[in-house]
């Protein structure tokens, strides 16, 4: 996949809804019912973070059992993880930041990456490499919506998915900005609901998140 194709694929994914759920799977048995609950609530682009041993198996399981979900991986830190994501069937990948080695791995890679940036220089560096869509992380700790509003006046052709500290209370503020396509968050996936198997509660929270507008 060429750089332009990768960016087009990322743009199409981010445009599907206002929120991308950021998912941590501790127990593989939760993967399918959780994915179904989120999709039922209107959120079909799912980021499974590579923070647990179950993550890649969860991607495979969701891919096979919930075909209407567009499942990708987050917390990608290396070329090896990007390749493992591809082997697991991930449709996209997200990184908290970037390294030269990770960027070099993207040349013609079949998995498009949403790379992370937290400073103006990082945004500019990624822009020079052709990335017009970037993750802003950690969003709240790095200046929040005020930072993105300020950077939008000087770097006008980059769009962001802020993640990290995004809540129902501040999501609308991010989404009101012209350079924000969507936000990433996990508030619609409370751990107590997962432990209780209360998938209807997660569907209701996902439905509320899917209606967050500009």
C-alpha positions in Angstrom: 0.0 0.0 0.0 1.5 3.3 -1.1 1.7 6.3 1.2 -1.3 8.0 -0.5 -3.3 4.8 -0.2 -2.4 4.5 3.4 -3.5 8.1 4.1 -6.7 7.6 2.2 -7.5 4.5 4.2 -6.9 6.2 7.5 -9.0 9.2 6.5 -11.9 7.0 5.5 -11.7 5.1 8.9 -11.6 8.2 11.0 -14.5 9.7 9.2 -16.8 6.9 10.1 -17.8 8.3 13.4 -17.0 10.8 16.1 -15.3 8.3 18.5 -12.9 5.4 18.2 -13.1 3.1 21.2 -9.7 2.4 22.7 -10.0 -1.2 24.0 -7.9 -3.1 26.5 -8.7 -6.8 26.4 -7.7 -8.7 29.6 -9.8 -11.8 29.0 -10.1 -13.1 25.4 -13.6 -14.3 26.2 -14.7 -10.6 26.5 -13.5 -9.7 23.0 -16.5 -10.8 20.8 -19.3 -9.7 23.1 -17.6 -6.3 23.7 -17.1 -5.8 20.0 -20.7 -6.7 19.3 -21.9 -4.3 22.0 -19.9 -1.4 20.6 -21.0 -2.1 17.0 -24.6 -2.3 18.1 -24.2 1.2 19.7 -22.9 2.6 16.4 -19.2 2.5 16.9 -17.6 0.1 14.3 -14.0 1.2 14.2 -12.3 -0.5 17.1 -8.8 0.0 18.4 -7.5 -3.0 20.4 -4.4 -1.8 22.3 -1.3 -4.1 22.4 -1.1 -3.7 26.2 -2.1 -7.3 27.1 -1.1 -10.8 26.0 -4.6 -11.4 24.7 -4.6 -8.4 22.3 -3.6 -10.0 19.0 -5.8 -13.1 19.6 -8.6 -10.6 20.3 -8.1 -9.0 16.9 -8.2 -12.4 15.2 -11.3 -13.4 17.1 -13.2 -10.1 16.5 -12.2 -10.2 12.8 -13.7 -13.6 12.3 -16.8 -13.3 14.6 -17.8 -9.7 14.1 -17.2 -9.0 10.4 -19.1 -5.7 10.6 -16.4 -4.3 13.0 -13.3 -2.6 11.5 -10.7 -3.8 14.0 -7.2 -2.4 14.3 -4.4 -2.3 16.9 -3.1 0.5 19.1 0.0 1.1 21.1 2.2 0.0 18.2 5.8 0.7 19.2 7.9 -1.3 16.7 8.1 -2.7 13.2 7.7 -6.2 14.7 4.3 -5.2 16.3 3.2 -3.7 13.0 4.0 -6.9 11.2 2.2 -8.9 14.0 -0.8 -6.7 13.6 -0.9 -7.5 9.9 -0.6 -11.2 10.6 -3.5 -11.0 13.0 -5.7 -9.3 10.4 -5.7 -5.8 11.7 -7.2 -3.2 9.3 -5.2 -0.3 10.7 -2.7 0.5 13.4 -2.2 3.4 15.8 1.1 4.5 17.6 1.5 6.8 20.5 4.6 8.3 18.8 7.0 7.4 16.1 10.6 6.4 15.5 12.6 6.4 12.2 12.5 2.6 12.2 8.8 2.5 12.5 8.3 5.1 9.8 10.7 3.3 7.5 8.6 0.1 8.0 5.6 1.8 6.6 6.9 2.0 3.0 4.4 -0.1 1.1 3.2 -1.8 4.3 -0.3 -3.3 4.0 -1.5 -1.9 7.3 -2.0 1.9 7.4 -0.8 3.7 10.5 -2.2 6.6 12.4 1.0 8.0 14.0 1.1 9.9 17.3 2.5 13.4 17.9 2.4 15.7 20.9 4.5 18.7 19.8 4.5 21.2 16.9 7.9 19.8 15.8 6.6 16.2 15.8 3.5 17.2 13.8 5.7 19.0 11.3 8.1 16.0 11.0 5.2 13.7 10.3 3.7 16.1 7.8 7.0 16.2 5.9 6.7 12.4 5.7 3.3 12.7 4.1 1.1 12.1 7.2 -1.9 14.4 6.9 -3.8 12.4 9.7 -2.2 12.1 13.1 -3.1 11.0 16.6 -2.6 13.8 19.2 -1.5 12.0 22.3 -1.6 12.4 25.2 -4.2 15.0 24.3 -5.2 16.6 27.7 -1.7 16.4 29.1 -0.2 18.0 26.0 -2.4 21.1 25.9 -5.8 19.7 24.9 -8.2 21.5 22.6 -6.4 24.8 23.1 -3.2 23.4 21.6 -5.0 22.0 18.6 -6.9 25.3 18.0 -3.6 27.1 18.1 -1.7 24.7 15.8 -4.6 24.7 13.3 -3.9 28.3 12.5 -0.4 27.6 11.4 -0.5 24.0 10.1 -3.8 23.9 8.2 -3.6 20.7 6.3 -3.2 18.2 9.1 -6.2 16.5 10.8 -6.1 14.9 14.2 -7.6 12.2 16.4 -7.0 13.4 20.0 -6.7 10.5 22.5 -5.7 10.5 26.1 -7.9 12.1 28.7 -10.8 12.6 26.3 -14.2 12.3 28.1 -17.9 12.9 27.4 -17.4 16.3 29.0 -14.6 17.5 26.7 -15.1 15.5 23.5 -17.5 18.1 22.0 -14.8 20.8 22.5 -12.4 18.8 20.5 -14.9 17.8 17.8 -15.8 21.5 17.3 -12.4 22.2 15.9 -11.9 22.2 12.2 -8.7 20.1 12.4 -10.2 17.3 14.5 -11.8 14.4 12.6 -12.7 12.2 15.6 -11.5 11.4 19.1 -10.3 8.3 20.8 -11.5 7.2 24.2 -12.5 4.4 26.5 -15.2 5.9 28.7 -17.9 3.9 26.9 -16.1 0.7 28.1 -16.2 0.8 31.9 -14.3 -2.1 33.4 -17.1 -2.9 35.9 -19.5 -3.4 33.0 -17.0 -5.7 31.3 -16.5 -7.7 34.5 -20.3 -8.0 35.0 -20.9 -8.9 31.3 -23.3 -5.9 31.1 -23.0 -5.6 27.4 -26.3 -3.7 27.1 -24.8 -0.9 29.3 -21.8 -0.7 26.9 -24.1 -0.6 23.9 -26.0 2.3 25.5 -22.8 4.2 26.3 -21.5 3.6 22.7 -24.8 4.9 21.3 -24.4 8.1 23.3 -20.8 8.5 22.1 -21.8 7.9 18.5 -24.2 10.9 18.8 -21.6 13.3 20.0 -21.6 16.0 17.4 -20.0 19.2 16.4 
